[in-house]
Amino acid sequence: MSTAGFYGKLASRGDFVSRGLPQSFIGPWDSWLAAGLLASQTSLGERWLDAYLVSPLWRFMVAPGVCGPDAAVGVVMPSIDRVGRYFPLTVAVLLEPDADPASVVGGADGWFERVENLLLSTLSVEATFEAFGAELENLGSPMFLPRVPSSRFASLHRFDATDPQRRMSALAESACEGASLWWGQGSERIAPGLMRCQGLPAAADFAQFLLGQEGVV
């Protein structure tokens, strides 16, 4: 598994920052975030800024093919650059092809909690780009289990799942296929929980990531 990288806006810098993530992920991720921000600004109007600033940190998993060829897991946080332009900051890790994304989503929270603490630390007036980069190198990677071996023929998808635990793993792995999953601690307006979307969420639904059901217009 690769080490963590980042992309987005950092309060101590005046423009986009990135490190350790390939353009194959950054390109579609940036396009999706930009479209979602624009759509939410249009739908929320003067409510948008307050909603953005208090929106929750979202943990995520995107399956292979959803945002580039690789599966990725990470955390995205509402952020701002030094000159006052708003855009989220993302820390992510690309998963190896044999890693089961469901095992990361259903695994221990420790890695995601460390990422969240690191992201929140960037909002301090004393935060620096150099310190952020150094701490990022110490994050390591989330724990994962290997995929359940499987094969396809005709319209069937067969898993080598011969015991209850492996059957459960196969079901969870299937739920991740072609999907993005979103979860976290929530906020004053959004209850903690898990959301699943086939592909990335539509730009028109982005306001719900800021306000929950209040974002439905």
C-alpha positions in Angstrom: 0.0 0.0 0.0 1.3 3.5 -0.8 1.8 6.2 1.8 -0.7 8.9 2.4 -0.8 11.9 0.1 -2.9 15.1 0.1 -4.6 17.6 -2.2 -6.6 20.8 -1.8 -6.4 24.1 0.1 -4.2 24.7 3.2 -4.7 27.7 5.4 -1.0 28.5 5.5 -0.6 28.5 1.6 -2.0 30.7 -1.1 -2.9 28.1 -3.7 -3.6 24.5 -4.2 -1.2 22.1 -2.5 -0.6 18.4 -3.3 1.8 15.6 -2.6 1.9 11.9 -3.1 -1.3 11.4 -5.1 -1.3 10.7 -8.8 -3.1 12.8 -11.3 -5.3 9.8 -12.1 -6.9 10.4 -8.7 -6.6 14.2 -8.4 -8.1 15.0 -11.8 -11.6 13.4 -11.2 -11.5 14.2 -7.5 -10.9 17.9 -8.1 -13.6 18.0 -10.8 -16.2 16.3 -8.5 -15.4 18.6 -5.6 -15.5 21.7 -7.8 -18.8 20.8 -9.3 -20.3 19.9 -5.9 -19.1 23.2 -4.4 -20.7 25.2 -7.3 -23.9 23.3 -7.1 -24.2 23.7 -3.3 -23.4 27.4 -3.6 -26.2 27.8 -6.1 -28.8 25.8 -4.1 -27.9 27.2 -0.6 -27.3 30.8 -1.6 -26.4 33.0 1.4 -26.6 30.0 3.7 -23.6 28.3 1.9 -20.6 29.8 3.8 -21.9 29.0 7.2 -22.9 25.5 6.1 -19.5 24.9 4.6 -17.5 26.1 7.6 -19.3 23.9 10.1 -19.7 20.8 7.8 -18.2 17.6 9.1 -15.1 15.8 8.1 -16.0 12.9 5.9 -14.1 9.6 5.8 -14.5 7.9 2.4 -13.7 4.9 0.3 -13.9 5.0 -3.5 -13.8 1.7 -5.4 -11.5 1.1 -8.4 -12.8 2.9 -11.4 -14.9 5.4 -9.5 -12.2 8.1 -9.1 -9.3 6.8 -11.2 -8.2 3.2 -11.6 -7.3 2.6 -8.0 -9.4 2.2 -4.8 -8.7 5.0 -2.3 -9.5 5.7 1.3 -9.1 8.9 3.2 -10.7 11.9 4.9 -11.9 15.2 3.3 -12.3 18.4 5.4 -13.7 21.8 4.5 -10.7 24.2 4.3 -9.6 27.6 3.1 -6.3 29.0 1.7 -4.3 31.9 3.0 -6.1 34.5 0.8 -9.6 33.3 1.7 -10.6 30.9 -1.1 -12.6 27.9 0.0 -11.9 24.4 -1.1 -11.6 21.1 0.8 -8.4 19.5 1.9 -8.1 15.7 1.3 -5.7 13.2 2.8 -5.9 9.8 1.0 -4.1 6.5 0.4 -4.4 4.4 -2.7 -5.1 0.7 -2.0 -3.2 -2.2 -3.5 -5.2 -4.2 -6.1 -5.4 -7.2 -3.7 -6.7 -5.1 -0.8 -10.4 -5.6 0.2 -11.8 -2.0 0.6 -14.6 -3.3 2.8 -12.1 -4.5 5.4 -10.8 -0.9 5.7 -14.3 0.5 6.0 -15.3 -2.1 8.6 -11.9 -2.1 10.4 -10.4 -0.1 13.2 -10.9 3.7 13.3 -7.4 4.5 14.5 -5.9 5.5 11.2 -8.9 7.7 10.2 -8.8 9.4 13.6 -5.1 10.3 13.2 -5.9 11.7 9.7 -8.7 13.8 11.2 -6.5 15.2 13.9 -3.9 16.1 11.4 -6.3 17.8 9.2 -7.8 19.8 12.0 -4.3 20.9 13.1 -3.9 22.7 9.8 -6.6 25.2 10.9 -4.3 26.5 13.8 -2.7 29.9 13.2 0.6 28.3 14.1 0.3 25.5 11.5 2.9 25.3 8.7 3.0 23.4 5.4 6.3 21.8 6.5 4.9 20.5 9.8 1.9 19.1 8.0 4.0 17.3 5.4 6.2 15.8 8.2 3.3 14.6 10.2 1.8 13.1 7.1 4.8 10.8 6.6 4.2 9.4 10.1 0.6 8.4 9.4 1.3 5.0 7.9 -1.6 3.2 6.2 -4.9 1.7 7.4 -5.0 -2.1 8.0 -6.7 -4.2 5.4 -7.5 -7.8 4.6 -6.9 -9.4 1.2 -9.8 -9.8 -1.2 -11.7 -13.0 -1.2 -10.5 -14.9 -4.4 -13.2 -14.9 -7.0 -13.9 -15.5 -10.7 -16.5 -14.5 -13.2 -18.2 -16.4 -16.0 -21.3 -15.5 -18.0 -23.4 -13.3 -15.6 -22.1 -15.0 -12.4 -19.6 -13.9 -9.9 -18.2 -16.8 -7.8 -16.3 -16.2 -4.6 -14.1 -18.8 -2.9 -16.0 -18.4 0.3 -16.4 -21.7 2.1 -17.1 -20.5 5.7 -19.4 -17.9 7.3 -16.7 -15.3 7.8 -15.5 -15.4 4.2 -19.1 -15.3 2.9 -19.7 -12.2 4.9 -16.5 -10.7 3.5 -17.6 -11.5 0.0 -20.9 -9.8 0.6 -19.2 -6.7 2.0 -16.7 -6.6 -0.9 -19.6 -6.8 -3.4 -21.3 -3.9 -1.7 -18.2 -1.8 -2.4 -18.0 -2.6 -6.1 -18.4 0.5 -8.2 -19.3 2.6 -5.2 -18.2 5.3 -2.9 -18.8 5.0 0.9 -19.0 8.0 3.3 -19.0 8.0 7.1 -17.7 9.9 10.1 -18.5 11.6 13.4 -21.1 13.9 11.9 -21.8 17.4 13.0 -24.5 19.5 14.8 -26.7 19.1 11.6 -25.6 15.6 10.4 -25.9 12.5 12.5 -23.1 10.0 12.4 -23.6 7.1 10.0 -22.6 5.4 6.7 -23.8 6.4 3.2 -23.3 4.4 0.0 -23.5 5.9 -3.5 -23.0 4.1 -6.8 -20.1 6.1 -8.2 -19.4 9.5 -6.8 -22.4 11.4 -5.4 -24.1 13.8 -7.9 -23.1 17.4 -7.7 -26.7 18.3 -6.9 -26.5 16.2 -3.7 -23.4 17.9 -2.4 -25.3 20.3 -0.2 -26.4 17.3 1.8 -22.8 16.7 2.8 -22.8 20.2 4.3 -26.3 20.3 5.9 -27.8 16.8 5.8 -31.5 16.8 5.1 -31.5 20.6 5.5 -29.5 20.6 2.2 -32.4 19.1 0.3 -34.0 21.8 -1.8 
